[in-house]
Amino acid sequence: MMIKTVKFGGSSLSDSSHFKQFKNIVLSDGQRKVVVVSAPGKRFKDDHKITDLLYLCGAHKQYGVGFDEIFGIIVSRYKEIADNCGIGFDLDSEFSELKRKISSGISADELASRGEYLSAKLAAAYLGYEFHDSADLIFFNYDGTLDKEKTYKAIQRAYTGRGMVIPGFYGSMPNGSIRTFTRGGSDITGALAAAALTADVYENWTDVSGILIADPKIVKNPPAISHITYNELRELSFIGAQVMHEDAVFPVRETNIPLNIRNTNDPSNPGTMIMEDFGKEESSPSFITGIAGKKGFCAVTVVKNGLSSTPGLLRKIIEPFEKRSVNICFIPAGIDSVSVFVSSAQAEGFLYDIISELQKGVLPNSIRVTEHIAVIGAVGRRMANKLGVSGKIFAELGKSGVNIRMITQGPDELNIIFGVEEKDFEQSIRVLYDSFVKEKQP
Ligand code: ASP
């Protein structure tokens, strides 16, 4: 029997109408047995997430300001769901217990976790599935890392083949106290549940139909990527795409489980399928899977005669950055020069020290700092071993008058990354999209 682990994010559970959709989706496929839920999220743009309201209650209590009003908003959000969906669950006693706990002192993590806890209680009652508390399934070590073995064993023991609902976002410490993951952590809970049970697929239901090929703020109506490998996804997210957290992807990737991003508001859309490999036979209209990029880089270019023929020189150039924990993002090199690309925000405050150390340690012919650089990457598994791809890309950019300041390509040819002045950022993305993606859409 196949098992599908399905996680629904906050926007997919924000109110009763979304809860109804959620129920339809889960029950329309008997394999959707393991359900992980977030706390209700925003219903509209300026709305509040339940998790934020819970943190806010805690802050009010901490500073001695009454929290009744905010608490009331939280109660009414859950009641709207329970009432309109006809869920017979005793919310009143849960809320009076929670209020008592807030008044007598509750940790910020435990308080925040109640959003997912109550969401899962309602969801379980609504679906007729078993509720399993994450405090008994997800275990942290004292240093805050996950105790994976204990977690996987507990999830495997809890799963009996019947439908189960698990609250996302939290687990427990060795002393039993509640601890949350970082924000958005229900994705991690879902991935852990999928990995522990070696699910056939991990469906992550959200409010978009997958990962878009490019940023919709820059290009008009970009389609979603239908298939992407885990490697490509990592490349895209490093270059700047807003995709799922690395910790959430890792457990399913490690166990070779496909991850399918789906849209609760458009359930028939197949969304984006993320897998380790799609085999050779796939055909796709474009050699680019996705385009991403970000602004805010600076390049420190060191020119030194004999750079490429002097052992140890490169290490001396890198060391001043490492000493100050400034992460090096790209490092394109020429024969006698090398450029070290770092995030301006990270390097800020250290640049003078780094440069003076380079002056003393490397005795360069010159050092130049170039600020306001944007980095753009075209990512695609179909680019590897394909002739002329970079030529085509740079020809198009050249035609549109973009001045390219840096070019780099990973040895596995999964990406082509280039740097431009920040003012050319949006245009470069549009050129890539218009020339190599848009025209090719069916
Ligand atoms: N509710 C939590 C948050 O808002 C966790 C999640 O939704 O994944 O961050």
Residues whose N, C-alpha, C, O or C-beta is under 5 A from the ligand:
A	BS01	LIG	G10 S38 A39 T51 F169 R183 G184 G185 S186 D187
